[in-house]
């Protein structure tokens, strides 16, 4: 998944950890097919850690999306 806006009006991209729809002319916005959505979401999931990062950010616990714990100093 790209980390910069492809500006094609139909792709997803990763913007500082948030999934965003590419910018583009609102009159020419496309659609995202189910296989493309699946591929995009898999790309995001592949970037997540598999251990609790301890900063409250998301992580995967055996394939389940979890919210990380906040460790106090």
N, C-alpha and C positions, 0 to 999 in steps of 0.2 A: 504494500500500500504506500503510495507516495506521501512524503512528508511536506510537500509544497502543493498549493492549490493548482490543479491542472487546468482550471478555468474552462472546462468543456461543458459544464452545466449538467453532467450526469454521473460523474465518477465520485467515489468516496475518497477522502484523504485523511491522514492522521495529523491533527493540529494540536501539538503539545498534549497528546494523550486523549484528545476528544475526536470522535469521528465526525467529519463535516462533509456536506455535499459541496462539490465544486461550484464555484461561482460561474456565472455565465448570463447570457441574455435570457431574461425571464420568458420571452416569447419563443425561445428555442430550446427550453430545457428538455432533456431526454428523460428516459426512465432507466431504472437499474433492474436488470433481470434477476430472478431468484438465484441462478448460479453465480452471477457476479456479486450479489449481496453475500452469499455464503463464502465466496473466496475472499472478499474484503474483510468480513468479520473474522475469518480464520487467520488472516494476516495480523489483525489486531491482537487476537488471542495468543498468537505465537510470540508476541513481544512482551507478554506479561511474565513476571517471575513466578516460580513454583514454590517459593517459600515466603512466608509473611515478611515483608520488608520493614515492618515496625514503624512506618511513618503514616499509616492510615490509607495508603494507596492500594488499589486492587491487586489481587494475585490469584493464581489458580491453585486450588487444593484438590488434586485428583480430578481435574477437569471441571470443577465447580468454581465459579467466580465468587471470590470472597472479598470482604473489605478488611484491609490490614488493621492491625491494632496500633494504637498510638503508645509508644513507650515513653514514659516520663523520665527526664534526666535525673 
